[in-house]
Amino acid sequence: MTARTHRSFGITRRDVLLLVVIGLVQGACVVASVLLIRIAINRFQTPAVQPSDLLSIAALFTAVAMVLAIARGAEFTYAEQAGYDAVGRIRVDLHHHLTDLPTRAVARSSQGALILRFTGDLSTLRTWLSRGLARGIVNAIIVVGGVGVLVFTNALAALAVVGVLLVGTAVSLAASDRVRRATRAVRWRRSLLASNIIEQVRSLAVVQVFGRTAGERARLEAQSDDLVWADNRMVMTRGRLRGISSATGSLAVSAVLVVGAFAIPRGQATVADIVAAITAVRFLSGPIRILGRVNEYWPAAQVSRRKLHDFFNRATMPVESDDLVPLRPRAGRIEFRDVSVAGVLDDVNLTVQGGEILAITGANGAGKSTLLALLARFLEPDSGEIVIDDQLLTSCTRRSTYRAVGMVSPDLPLMRGTVKRNLSYRYRSATDEQLEHVIMTCRIDELVEDLPGGLSAWLTEGGGNLSTGQRQRLALGRAILGSPRILLLDEPTSNLDARSAELFRRIVAHYRGTILLVTHDPAELAIADHVCVMVDGRVEEYLSSEEYRARTRPSRYAPVGGRSS
């Protein structure tokens, strides 16, 4: 197993450069606006002021305001786009990593937590990247420019404003840990609620049949109440932060007025200086609020970043080296040589001759399905070797293994989509002739005729709008399309009616390839060439079909005929 760490969760250098340019343009506009206000006030105090002078200043101020408006629009647009672009890249990487995880590791994970990675975490991260980081870059430049023009206008006013900003920043930082704790509480409760809803959607029939509707409703209501409480707590914490940032802007204006009250009588500042300083603070009030929210978004983003890092650090299937070769089974002979999987299989030695049907039976938990999972490359053995036609399976690419092996299993449900999409899912390049052959072989033609739209009929998730027999026929057709040399069947006829089960067995009996069939069904055991009996992860017995039948009561079997040669 290997773990991969995502390269970054940030925006690109190009986006940063563009945002810096936008920030410099806005900062220059703020500086120009403040200076024009200062010049205008000084001109107003001149007895010989000419209207044309003031009109020129007004025209310049209007032009600067228009440029500032365009820059602010660009700030919002490019900041949002930078966040969406970054999250789009991370989303694709998340899916790539998910598809590289061992299937059993995913099955053991909370589905609510997995979905939260793709929804809540990415949404939180996008908010931080767009409204925290990207807009923070722009508005930090604006604040620097505004403070700079304040220093130029009046150093005392600038000192007072900076002091207020520093106090506001300190108070905001002191509250950040509370935001982080509130965010963790919301995330945990949201994950629990999402997992509960997913489980109830998938198991609604169980809830209804066993009369647990009221109990599950009460459970969900309790989880919802907990989430609402946590959301309200987080909103209150964020509200305090926004109040702090708003108060900081207002207090900065008050600080300038106080400075003016003492400085103007002493000749240390003019009315134009104080008006210009107030104008500068008013221009900075928006950027100050945005920078104040950076500390609101950052703690939540930290939690999401850590969760995403944890996900990317999950061990994936081994990265394939360049010297691997394609699996090219000929006869389909399979050898298990001292194969062990911790807690499941223990030194299994087993040989399946090419073209035969091997039935694998035994008690639940004996390791039957694990043998199939090893051949399907769902997992790798902890020790030992699997050899197919003299090719070591671990020396072959997984992609070629998937192409050479077809499988029917309860762990491989149908996908949401059309009948044709499901039928050709493992073999997308199948010709119309190949599709037609499988449709007729598996009697999918009956299914197609019954469904509106035929092959274009839409199936719900897991094929929920089909009967069990229809789902299983379609799953078998999916597995044998392209005639894979090895076919793995895990309890393929469980829960099927007699007619569907018999049809299924006849298809299997006439399939030209090596078949491993996990079953307890005597009728399926009867069509096998050999029977492997497993006990506690070991091969207890390996018998011919005749030997196995001779040791059991004949009345238990309902043979459907031997396999065609």
Solvent accessible surface area in square Angstrom, and as a share of the most:
residue,aa,sasa,rsa
1,M,127,0.57
2,T,53,0.31
3,A,64,0.50
4,R,101,0.37
5,T,88,0.51
6,H,16,0.07
7,R,169,0.62
8,S,61,0.39
9,F,4,0.02
10,G,28,0.27
11,I,21,0.11
12,T,52,0.30
13,R,222,0.81
14,R,174,0.63
15,D,17,0.09
16,V,52,0.30
17,L,120,0.60
18,L,52,0.26
19,L,1,0.00
20,V,46,0.26
21,V,73,0.42
22,I,13,0.07
23,G,0,0.00
24,L,104,0.52
25,V,56,0.32
26,Q,1,0.01
27,G,5,0.05
28,A,62,0.48
29,C,9,0.06
30,V,0,0.00
31,V,44,0.25
32,A,33,0.25
33,S,3,0.02
34,V,0,0.00
35,L,54,0.27
36,L,19,0.10
37,I,43,0.22
38,R,62,0.23
39,I,73,0.37
40,A,14,0.11
41,I,39,0.20
42,N,61,0.31
43,R,92,0.34
44,F,127,0.53
45,Q,106,0.47
46,T,60,0.35
47,P,138,0.87
48,A,74,0.57
49,V,45,0.26
50,Q,99,0.44
51,P,94,0.59
52,S,70,0.45
53,D,51,0.27
54,L,42,0.21
55,L,126,0.63
56,S,62,0.40
57,I,18,0.09
58,A,52,0.41
59,A,63,0.49
60,L,103,0.51
61,F,62,0.26
62,T,79,0.46
63,A,54,0.42
64,V,25,0.15
65,A,44,0.34
66,M,116,0.52
67,V,71,0.41
68,L,9,0.05
69,A,61,0.47
70,I,124,0.63
71,A,8,0.06
72,R,104,0.38
73,G,40,0.38
74,A,26,0.20
75,E,4,0.02
76,F,107,0.45
77,T,59,0.34
78,Y,88,0.33
79,A,0,0.00
80,E,17,0.08
81,Q,90,0.40
82,A,2,0.01
83,G,0,0.00
84,Y,129,0.49
85,D,76,0.39
86,A,2,0.01
87,V,5,0.03
88,G,23,0.22
89,R,82,0.30
90,I,4,0.02
91,R,111,0.41
92,V,80,0.46
93,D,31,0.16
94,L,0,0.00
95,H,97,0.43
96,H,99,0.44
97,H,0,0.00
98,L,46,0.23
99,T,79,0.46
100,D,45,0.23
101,L,6,0.03
102,P,12,0.07
103,T,68,0.40
104,R,85,0.31
105,A,33,0.25
106,V,38,0.22
107,A,82,0.64
108,R,187,0.68
109,S,23,0.15
110,S,54,0.35
111,Q,72,0.32
112,G,0,0.00
113,A,21,0.16
114,L,17,0.09
115,I,80,0.40
116,L,10,0.05
117,R,18,0.07
118,F,49,0.21
119,T,74,0.43
120,G,14,0.14
121,D,0,0.00
122,L,3,0.01
123,S,66,0.43
124,T,35,0.21
125,L,0,0.00
126,R,26,0.10
127,T,30,0.17
128,W,25,0.09
129,L,1,0.01
130,S,0,0.00
131,R,95,0.35
132,G,1,0.01
133,L,57,0.28
134,A,0,0.00
135,R,53,0.19
136,G,9,0.08
137,I,37,0.19
138,V,0,0.00
139,N,3,0.02
140,A,40,0.31
141,I,37,0.19
142,I,2,0.01
143,V,20,0.11
144,V,108,0.62
145,G,18,0.18
146,G,0,0.00
147,V,31,0.18
148,G,41,0.39
149,V,5,0.03
150,L,0,0.00
151,V,83,0.48
152,F,136,0.57
153,T,8,0.05
154,N,13,0.07
155,A,67,0.52
156,L,81,0.40
157,A,0,0.00
158,A,2,0.02
159,L,128,0.64
160,A,26,0.20
161,V,0,0.00
162,V,48,0.28
163,G,33,0.32
164,V,30,0.18
165,L,27,0.13
166,L,118,0.59
167,V,98,0.56
168,G,9,0.09
169,T,73,0.42
170,A,60,0.47
171,V,72,0.41
172,S,10,0.07
173,L,105,0.52
174,A,84,0.65
175,A,16,0.13
176,S,16,0.10
177,D,67,0.35
178,R,108,0.39
179,V,0,0.00
180,R,49,0.18
181,R,107,0.39
182,A,0,0.00
183,T,8,0.05
184,R,99,0.36
185,A,18,0.14
186,V,3,0.01
187,R,21,0.08
188,W,150,0.53
189,R,48,0.17
190,R,85,0.31
191,S,20,0.13
192,L,75,0.37
193,L,24,0.12
194,A,26,0.20
195,S,33,0.22
196,N,3,0.02
197,I,77,0.39
198,I,32,0.16
199,E,93,0.42
200,Q,31,0.14
201,V,108,0.62
202,R,147,0.54
203,S,36,0.23
204,L,94,0.47
205,A,67,0.52
206,V,84,0.49
207,V,16,0.09
208,Q,109,0.49
209,V,115,0.66
210,F,148,0.62
211,G,60,0.58
212,R,129,0.47
213,T,56,0.33
214,A,72,0.56
215,G,20,0.19
216,E,30,0.14
217,R,139,0.51
218,A,57,0.45
219,R,108,0.39
220,L,54,0.27
221,E,93,0.42
222,A,55,0.43
223,Q,33,0.15
224,S,36,0.23
225,D,94,0.49
226,D,73,0.38
227,L,22,0.11
228,V,79,0.46
229,W,138,0.48
230,A,0,0.00
231,D,39,0.20
232,N,78,0.40
233,R,85,0.31
234,M,22,0.10
235,V,94,0.54
236,M,117,0.52
237,T,3,0.02
238,R,61,0.22
239,G,38,0.37
240,R,111,0.41
241,L,2,0.01
242,R,100,0.37
243,G,38,0.37
244,I,37,0.19
245,S,7,0.04
246,S,55,0.35
247,A,47,0.37
248,T,9,0.05
249,G,4,0.04
250,S,65,0.42
251,L,102,0.51
252,A,0,0.00
253,V,25,0.14
254,S,52,0.34
255,A,18,0.14
256,V,0,0.00
257,L,95,0.47
258,V,85,0.49
259,V,24,0.14
260,G,5,0.04
261,A,67,0.52
262,F,124,0.52
263,A,2,0.01
264,I,63,0.32
265,P,103,0.65
266,R,154,0.56
267,G,67,0.65
268,Q,105,0.47
269,A,8,0.06
270,T,69,0.40
271,V,69,0.39
272,A,0,0.00
273,D,11,0.06
274,I,11,0.06
275,V,51,0.30
276,A,0,0.00
277,A,0,0.00
278,I,41,0.21
279,T,26,0.15
280,A,0,0.00
281,V,0,0.00
282,R,133,0.49
283,F,39,0.16
284,L,0,0.00
285,S,11,0.07
286,G,22,0.21
287,P,7,0.04
288,I,13,0.07
289,R,99,0.36
290,I,28,0.14
291,L,55,0.27
292,G,15,0.15
293,R,74,0.27
294,V,35,0.20
295,N,18,0.09
296,E,2,0.01
297,Y,19,0.07
298,W,83,0.29
299,P,0,0.00
300,A,2,0.01
301,A,0,0.00
302,Q,60,0.27
303,V,1,0.01
304,S,1,0.01
305,R,69,0.25
306,R,100,0.37
307,K,69,0.29
308,L,0,0.00
309,H,55,0.24
310,D,76,0.39
311,F,5,0.02
312,F,7,0.03
313,N,69,0.35
314,R,83,0.30
315,A,48,0.37
316,T,4,0.02
317,M,25,0.11
318,P,48,0.30
319,V,106,0.61
320,E,62,0.28
321,S,64,0.41
322,D,153,0.79
323,D,116,0.60
324,L,38,0.19
325,V,69,0.40
326,P,55,0.35
327,L,9,0.04
328,R,158,0.58
329,P,28,0.18
330,R,152,0.55
331,A,51,0.40
332,G,0,0.00
333,R,84,0.31
334,I,0,0.00
335,E,23,0.10
336,F,3,0.01
337,R,100,0.37
338,D,75,0.39
339,V,0,0.00
340,S,19,0.12
341,V,13,0.08
342,A,84,0.65
343,G,91,0.87
344,V,51,0.29
345,L,7,0.03
346,D,56,0.29
347,D,73,0.38
348,V,1,0.00
349,N,85,0.44
350,L,10,0.05
351,T,45,0.26
352,V,0,0.00
353,Q,88,0.39
354,G,31,0.30
355,G,28,0.27
356,E,15,0.07
357,I,0,0.00
358,L,0,0.00
359,A,0,0.00
360,I,0,0.00
361,T,10,0.06
362,G,13,0.12
363,A,73,0.57
364,N,139,0.71
365,G,76,0.73
366,A,3,0.03
367,G,6,0.05
368,K,13,0.06
369,S,45,0.29
370,T,6,0.03
371,L,0,0.00
372,L,0,0.00
373,A,3,0.02
374,L,1,0.01
375,L,0,0.00
376,A,8,0.06
377,R,9,0.03
378,F,39,0.16
379,L,27,0.13
380,E,41,0.18
381,P,26,0.16
382,D,97,0.50
383,S,56,0.36
384,G,36,0.34
385,E,74,0.33
386,I,5,0.03
387,V,7,0.04
388,I,0,0.00
389,D,12,0.06
390,D,117,0.61
391,Q,37,0.16
392,L,61,0.30
393,L,3,0.02
394,T,69,0.40
395,S,42,0.27
396,C,0,0.00
397,T,34,0.20
398,R,32,0.12
399,R,187,0.68
400,S,18,0.12
401,T,0,0.00
402,Y,98,0.37
403,R,114,0.42
404,A,10,0.08
405,V,10,0.06
406,G,1,0.01
407,M,22,0.10
408,V,2,0.01
409,S,12,0.08
410,P,100,0.63
411,D,112,0.58
412,L,53,0.26
413,P,82,0.52
414,L,8,0.04
415,M,70,0.31
416,R,151,0.55
417,G,1,0.01
418,T,37,0.21
419,V,0,0.00
420,K,91,0.38
421,R,86,0.32
422,N,0,0.00
423,L,0,0.00
424,S,10,0.06
425,Y,90,0.34
426,R,49,0.18
427,Y,38,0.14
428,R,151,0.55
429,S,81,0.52
430,A,18,0.14
431,T,69,0.40
432,D,104,0.54
433,E,128,0.57
434,Q,65,0.29
435,L,11,0.06
436,E,91,0.41
437,H,124,0.55
438,V,6,0.03
439,I,11,0.06
440,M,100,0.45
441,T,48,0.28
442,C,0,0.00
443,R,91,0.33
444,I,0,0.00
445,D,29,0.15
446,E,44,0.20
447,L,2,0.01
448,V,30,0.17
449,E,141,0.63
450,D,104,0.54
451,L,30,0.15
452,P,117,0.74
453,G,59,0.57
454,G,15,0.14
455,L,54,0.27
456,S,81,0.52
457,A,7,0.05
458,W,143,0.50
459,L,0,0.00
460,T,62,0.36
461,E,114,0.51
462,G,24,0.23
463,G,0,0.00
464,G,56,0.54
465,N,73,0.37
466,L,11,0.05
467,S,61,0.39
468,T,53,0.31
469,G,8,0.08
470,Q,34,0.15
471,R,72,0.26
472,Q,34,0.15
473,R,23,0.08
474,L,0,0.00
475,A,8,0.07
476,L,1,0.00
477,G,0,0.00
478,R,19,0.07
479,A,1,0.01
480,I,12,0.06
481,L,0,0.00
482,G,31,0.30
483,S,85,0.55
484,P,5,0.03
485,R,76,0.28
486,I,0,0.00
487,L,1,0.00
488,L,0,0.00
489,L,0,0.00
490,D,12,0.06
491,E,46,0.20
492,P,1,0.01
493,T,12,0.07
494,S,56,0.36
495,N,136,0.70
496,L,26,0.13
497,D,82,0.43
498,A,88,0.68
499,R,140,0.51
500,S,9,0.06
501,A,10,0.07
502,E,67,0.30
503,L,30,0.15
504,F,4,0.02
505,R,25,0.09
506,R,107,0.39
507,I,15,0.08
508,V,3,0.02
509,A,3,0.02
510,H,105,0.47
511,Y,24,0.09
512,R,174,0.63
513,G,1,0.01
514,T,0,0.00
515,I,0,0.00
516,L,0,0.00
517,L,2,0.01
518,V,1,0.01
519,T,1,0.01
520,H,82,0.37
521,D,46,0.24
522,P,31,0.19
523,A,9,0.07
524,E,3,0.01
525,L,5,0.02
526,A,12,0.10
527,I,6,0.03
528,A,6,0.04
529,D,55,0.29
530,H,49,0.22
531,V,0,0.00
532,C,0,0.00
533,V,23,0.13
534,M,0,0.00
535,V,66,0.38
536,D,121,0.63
537,G,1,0.01
538,R,120,0.44
539,V,39,0.23
540,E,106,0.48
541,E,51,0.23
542,Y,86,0.33
543,L,28,0.14
544,S,27,0.17
545,S,4,0.03
546,E,110,0.50
547,E,92,0.41
548,Y,35,0.13
549,R,72,0.26
550,A,86,0.67
551,R,147,0.54
552,T,31,0.18
553,R,164,0.60
554,P,112,0.70
555,S,101,0.65
556,R,104,0.38
557,Y,22,0.09
558,A,63,0.49
559,P,88,0.55
560,V,26,0.15
561,G,42,0.40
562,G,65,0.62
563,R,49,0.18
564,S,51,0.33
565,S,129,0.83
